[in-house]
């Protein structure tokens, strides 16, 4: 499979929170790079194309844009 990302992603297993329009959904960060991540979610339905990803373990907040959606996983880039 050809790698289309600008930077390689590293496997991680961290808890995160997707925050949007006053609501929040828990997620698991499965892999991450400086430019984006893959997130496991219960369902990608209802998650907007742009949101804030909160990573408590890193004390970070990322503005994210959804690039792709699959059954229970979404791919995002960091703005």
DSSP file (Angstrom, degrees, kcal/mol; ACC not computed):
  #  RESIDUE AA STRUCTURE BP1 BP2  ACC     N-H-->O    O-->H-N    N-H-->O    O-->H-N    TCO  KAPPA ALPHA  PHI   PSI    X-CA   Y-CA   Z-CA
    1    1 A X              0   0    0      0, 0.0     2,-0.3     0, 0.0     0, 0.0   0.000 360.0 360.0 360.0 130.8    0.0    0.0    0.0
    2    2 A X        -     0   0    0      1,-0.1     2,-0.6     2,-0.0     0, 0.0  -0.555 360.0-127.7 -76.9 135.7    1.4    3.4   -1.0
    3    3 A X        +     0   0    0     -2,-0.3    -1,-0.1     1,-0.1     5,-0.0  -0.744  27.7 177.4 -84.5 121.3    1.8    5.9    1.8
    4    4 A X        +     0   0    0     -2,-0.6    -1,-0.1     3,-0.1     2,-0.1   0.471  46.3 104.2-103.0  -5.3    0.1    9.2    0.9
    5    5 A X        -     0   0    0      1,-0.1     3,-0.1     2,-0.0    -2,-0.0  -0.434  70.0-135.3 -78.4 152.2    0.7   11.0    4.2
    6    6 A X  S    S+     0   0    0      1,-0.2     2,-0.4    -2,-0.1    -1,-0.1   0.845  93.6  27.6 -72.9 -34.6    3.4   13.7    4.4
    7    7 A X  S    S-     0   0    0     -3,-0.0    -1,-0.2     0, 0.0    28,-0.1  -0.975  91.9-107.7-129.0 144.2    4.6   12.3    7.7
    8    8 A X        -     0   0    0     -2,-0.4     2,-0.3    -3,-0.1    26,-0.3  -0.372  33.0-128.1 -68.1 145.3    4.5    8.7    9.0
    9    9 A X        -     0   0    0     24,-0.1     2,-0.4    -2,-0.1    24,-0.2  -0.742  14.3-141.9 -96.0 145.6    2.0    8.0   11.8
   10   10 A X  E     -A   32   0A   0     22,-3.1    22,-2.4    -2,-0.3     2,-0.2  -0.849  23.7-110.6-104.6 140.1    3.1    6.3   15.0
   11   11 A X  E     +A   31   0A   0     -2,-0.4     2,-0.3    20,-0.2    20,-0.3  -0.491  47.3 162.2 -68.9 135.1    0.8    3.8   16.7
   12   12 A X  E     -     0   0A   0     18,-2.6     2,-0.2    -2,-0.2     0, 0.0  -0.919  33.5-149.8-142.5 168.1   -0.6    5.0   20.0
   13   13 A X  E     +     0   0A   0     -2,-0.3     2,-0.4     2,-0.0    17,-0.2  -0.712  40.5 145.4-143.4  88.3   -3.4    4.0   22.3
   14   14 A X  E     -A   29   0A   0     15,-1.6    15,-3.4    -2,-0.2     2,-0.2  -0.940  47.3-115.8-129.5 147.6   -4.6    7.1   24.1
   15   15 A X  E     +A   28   0A   0     -2,-0.4    42,-0.4    13,-0.2     2,-0.3  -0.554  40.1 172.0 -76.8 144.9   -8.0    8.4   25.3
   16   16 A X  E     -A   27   0A   0     11,-2.4    11,-2.4    -2,-0.2     2,-0.4  -0.930  26.0-134.5-145.7 170.3   -9.3   11.5   23.7
   17   17 A X  E     -AB  26  54A   0     37,-2.1    37,-2.9    -2,-0.3     2,-0.6  -0.997   9.4-147.3-132.2 129.3  -12.5   13.6   23.5
   18   18 A X  E     -AB  25  53A   0      7,-3.4     7,-2.4    -2,-0.4     2,-0.5  -0.866  22.8-167.1 -93.9 119.8  -14.0   15.0   20.4
   19   19 A X  E     +AB  24  52A   0     33,-3.1    33,-2.4    -2,-0.6     2,-0.3  -0.930  18.9 146.6-116.1 129.4  -15.6   18.4   21.3
   20   20 A X  E >   -A   23   0A   0      3,-2.1     3,-3.6    -2,-0.5    31,-0.1  -0.974  61.6  -3.9-159.5 145.1  -18.1   20.2   19.1
   21   21 A X  T 3  S-     0   0    0      1,-0.3     3,-0.1    -2,-0.3    30,-0.0   0.783 127.5 -52.4  42.5  41.4  -21.1   22.5   19.3
   22   22 A X  T 3  S+     0   0    0      1,-0.3    -1,-0.3     0, 0.0     2,-0.2   0.428 121.0 100.4  80.1  -2.4  -21.2   22.2   23.1
   23   23 A X  E <   -A   20   0A   0     -3,-3.6    -3,-2.1     2,-0.0     2,-0.3  -0.619  53.9-154.5-109.7 171.9  -21.2   18.4   23.0
   24   24 A X  E     -A   19   0A   0     -5,-0.2     2,-0.4    -2,-0.2    -5,-0.2  -0.997   6.3-167.6-149.4 144.1  -18.4   15.8   23.5
   25   25 A X  E     -A   18   0A   0     -7,-2.4    -7,-3.4    -2,-0.3     2,-0.1  -0.999  24.7-124.5-131.6 133.5  -17.8   12.2   22.4
   26   26 A X  E     +A   17   0A   0     -2,-0.4    16,-0.4    -9,-0.2     2,-0.3  -0.463  36.2 171.6 -73.2 149.1  -15.1    9.9   23.8
   27   27 A X  E     -A   16   0A   0    -11,-2.4   -11,-2.4    -2,-0.1     2,-0.5  -0.941  30.5-125.1-148.3 169.7  -12.6    8.4   21.4
   28   28 A X  E     -AC  15  40A   0     12,-2.0    12,-3.2    -2,-0.3     2,-0.6  -0.991  20.7-137.0-121.0 127.8   -9.4    6.4   21.3
   29   29 A X  E     +AC  14  39A   0    -15,-3.4   -15,-1.6    -2,-0.5    10,-0.2  -0.754  24.5 177.2 -84.9 118.6   -6.4    7.7   19.3
   30   30 A X  E     -     0   0A   0      8,-2.6   -18,-2.6    -2,-0.6     2,-0.3   0.823  64.9  -0.1 -95.4 -37.2   -5.0    4.7   17.4
   31   31 A X  E     -AC  11  38A   0      7,-1.1     7,-2.1   -20,-0.3    -1,-0.3  -0.987  66.9-176.8-150.7 157.2   -2.2    6.4   15.5
   32   32 A X  E     +AC  10  37A   0    -22,-2.4   -22,-3.1    -2,-0.3     2,-0.3  -0.998  10.6 177.6-155.5 149.2   -0.9    9.9   15.3
   33   33 A X        -     0   0    0      3,-2.8     3,-0.3    -2,-0.3   -24,-0.1  -0.777  54.3 -88.2-135.2-176.7    1.7   12.1   13.5
   34   34 A X  S    S+     0   0    0    -26,-0.3     3,-0.1    -2,-0.3   -25,-0.1   0.719 127.3  42.4 -66.8 -19.4    2.4   15.8   13.7
   35   35 A X  S    S-     0   0    0      1,-0.2    43,-2.7   -28,-0.1     2,-0.3   0.546 123.2 -28.8-107.3  -8.5   -0.2   16.4   11.0
   36   36 A X  E     - D   0  77A   0     -3,-0.3    -3,-2.8    41,-0.3     2,-0.3  -0.987  49.3-135.5 178.2-171.8   -3.1   14.1   11.9
   37   37 A X  E     -CD  32  76A   0     39,-1.9    39,-2.9    -2,-0.3     2,-0.5  -0.981  18.9-119.1-160.9 164.7   -4.5   11.0   13.5
   38   38 A X  E     -CD  31  75A   0     -7,-2.1    -8,-2.6    -2,-0.3    -7,-1.1  -0.980  33.2-163.0-113.2 130.8   -6.9    8.0   13.3
   39   39 A X  E     -CD  29  74A   0     35,-3.0    35,-2.4    -2,-0.5     2,-0.4  -0.944  13.4-142.9-120.6 132.0   -9.6    7.9   15.9
   40   40 A X  E     +CD  28  73A   0    -12,-3.2   -12,-2.0    -2,-0.4     2,-0.3  -0.799  29.3 174.0 -88.8 133.3  -11.8    5.0   17.0
   41   41 A X        -     0   0    0     31,-2.4     3,-0.2    -2,-0.4   -14,-0.1  -0.925  45.0-117.3-135.3 159.1  -15.3    6.1   17.9
   42   42 A X  S    S-     0   0    0    -16,-0.4     2,-0.3     1,-0.3    -1,-0.1   0.901 102.6 -11.5 -62.6 -40.1  -18.5    4.3   18.8
   43   43 A X        -     0   0    0      2,-0.1    -1,-0.3    29,-0.1    29,-0.2  -0.922  54.6-144.8-158.7 134.7  -20.1    5.7   15.6
   44   44 A X    >   +     0   0    0     27,-0.8     3,-1.7    -2,-0.3     2,-0.1   0.599  68.3 114.5 -77.1  -8.3  -18.9    8.4   13.2
   45   45 A X  T 3  S+     0   0    0      1,-0.2    -2,-0.1    -3,-0.0     3,-0.1  -0.387  79.7  16.6 -63.5 134.9  -22.5    9.6   12.6
   46   46 A X  T 3  S+     0   0    0      1,-0.3     2,-0.6    -2,-0.1    -1,-0.2   0.313  89.4 125.0  86.7  -8.9  -23.1   13.1   14.0
   47   47 A X    <   -     0   0    0     -3,-1.7    -1,-0.3     1,-0.1     4,-0.1  -0.750  59.7-130.8 -83.9 122.7  -19.5   14.0   14.2
   48   48 A X        -     0   0    0     -2,-0.6    18,-0.1     2,-0.2    -1,-0.1  -0.146  19.6-107.2 -70.2 168.8  -19.0   17.2   12.2
   49   49 A X  S    S+     0   0    0      1,-0.1    17,-2.9    16,-0.1     2,-0.4   0.700 107.1  39.3 -69.4 -19.6  -16.3   17.7    9.6
   50   50 A X  E    S+ E   0  65A   0     15,-0.2     2,-0.3    26,-0.0    15,-0.2  -0.999  73.2 137.6-134.0 135.7  -14.4   20.1   12.0
   51   51 A X  E     - E   0  64A   0     13,-1.7    13,-3.4    -2,-0.4     2,-0.5  -0.946  49.9 -93.2-160.4 174.7  -14.0   19.7   15.8
   52   52 A X  E     -BE  19  63A   0    -33,-2.4   -33,-3.1    -2,-0.3     2,-0.6  -0.895  29.3-153.1-101.6 129.3  -11.6   20.0   18.7
   53   53 A X  E     -BE  18  62A   0      9,-3.1     9,-2.6    -2,-0.5     2,-0.5  -0.920   9.6-159.7-101.5 121.6   -9.7   16.9   19.8
   54   54 A X  E     -BE  17  61A   0    -37,-2.9   -37,-2.1    -2,-0.6     2,-0.6  -0.892   8.0-171.0-103.7 128.1   -8.7   17.0   23.4
   55   55 A X  E >>> - E   0  60A   0      5,-2.7     5,-1.7    -2,-0.5     4,-1.0  -0.856   0.6-174.0-118.7  92.2   -5.9   14.7   24.5
   56   56 A X  T 345S+     0   0    0     -2,-0.6     3,-0.5     1,-0.2    -1,-0.1   0.850  80.9  59.1 -57.5 -38.6   -5.7   14.8   28.4
   57   57 A X  T 345S+     0   0    0    -42,-0.4    -1,-0.2     1,-0.2   -41,-0.1   0.826 117.3  33.3 -61.9 -31.0   -2.6   12.7   28.7
   58   58 A X  T <45S-     0   0    0     -3,-1.0    -1,-0.2     2,-0.1    -2,-0.2   0.489 103.8-127.9 -99.9  -6.2   -0.7   15.2   26.6
   59   59 A X  T  <5 +     0   0    0     -4,-1.0     2,-0.3    -3,-0.5    -3,-0.2   0.915  64.5 137.9  55.0  45.4   -2.6   18.3   27.8
   60   60 A X  E   < -E   55   0A   0     -5,-1.7    -5,-2.7     2,-0.0     2,-0.4  -0.875  43.7-161.9-123.6 153.0   -3.2   19.2   24.2
   61   61 A X  E     -E   54   0A   0     -2,-0.3     2,-0.4    -7,-0.2    -7,-0.2  -0.999  13.5-169.0-130.6 130.0   -6.1   20.5   22.1
   62   62 A X  E     -E   53   0A   0     -9,-2.6    -9,-3.1    -2,-0.4     2,-0.6  -0.974  22.0-135.4-123.0 132.1   -6.1   20.1   18.3
   63   63 A X  E     -E   52   0A   0     -2,-0.4    16,-3.1   -11,-0.2     2,-0.3  -0.778  38.7-163.9 -78.8 123.7   -8.4   21.7   15.8
   64   64 A X  E     -EF  51  78A   0    -13,-3.4   -13,-1.7    -2,-0.6     2,-0.4  -0.828  23.2-159.7-119.1 150.7   -9.2   18.8   13.4
   65   65 A X  E     -EF  50  77A   0     12,-2.1    12,-2.3    -2,-0.3     2,-0.3  -0.998  28.8-122.5-125.5 126.2  -10.7   18.4   10.0
   66   66 A X  E     + F   0  76A   0    -17,-2.9    10,-0.3    -2,-0.4     3,-0.1  -0.513  30.3 174.7 -72.5 129.2  -12.1   15.0    9.0
   67   67 A X  E     +     0   0A   0      8,-3.3     2,-0.3     1,-0.4     9,-0.2   0.774  66.2   1.7-100.4 -39.6  -10.5   13.5    5.9
   68   68 A X  E     - F   0  75A   0      7,-1.3     7,-2.4     2,-0.0    -1,-0.4  -0.980  57.4-152.7-148.8 159.0  -12.2   10.1    5.9
   69   69 A X  E     + F   0  74A   0     -2,-0.3     5,-0.2     5,-0.2     2,-0.2  -0.998  15.8 170.3-134.5 136.5  -14.8    8.0    7.7
   70   70 A X        -     0   0    0      3,-3.0     3,-0.3    -2,-0.4   -26,-0.3  -0.664  56.3 -64.6-129.3-171.0  -15.1    4.3    8.1
   71   71 A X  S    S-     0   0    0      1,-0.2   -27,-0.8    -2,-0.2     3,-0.0   0.900 124.0 -10.3 -45.1 -63.5  -17.3    2.1   10.3
   72   72 A X  S    S+     0   0    0    -29,-0.2   -31,-2.4   -28,-0.1     2,-0.4   0.006 124.1  75.6-129.2  27.8  -15.9    3.0   13.7
   73   73 A X  E     -D   40   0A   0     -3,-0.3    -3,-3.0   -33,-0.2     2,-0.4  -0.999  51.7-168.0-142.6 141.7  -12.8    5.0   12.7
   74   74 A X  E     -DF  39  69A   0    -35,-2.4   -35,-3.0    -2,-0.4     2,-0.4  -0.972  13.9-142.5-127.7 147.7  -12.2    8.5   11.3
   75   75 A X  E     -DF  38  68A   0     -7,-2.4    -8,-3.3    -2,-0.4    -7,-1.3  -0.912  25.1-177.8-107.4 134.1   -9.1   10.1    9.9
   76   76 A X  E     -DF  37  66A   0    -39,-2.9   -39,-1.9    -2,-0.4     2,-0.4  -0.916  21.3-143.9-131.0 155.3   -8.3   13.7   10.7
   77   77 A X  E     -DF  36  65A   0    -12,-2.3   -12,-2.1    -2,-0.3     2,-0.4  -0.888  27.0-121.1-109.8 150.8   -5.7   16.3    9.9
   78   78 A X  E       F   0  64A   0    -43,-2.7   -14,-0.2    -2,-0.4   -16,-0.0  -0.770 360.0 360.0 -90.9 134.7   -4.6   18.9   12.5
   79   79 A X              0   0    0    -16,-3.1   -15,-0.1    -2,-0.4    -1,-0.1   0.439 360.0 360.0 -82.9 360.0   -5.2   22.5   11.5
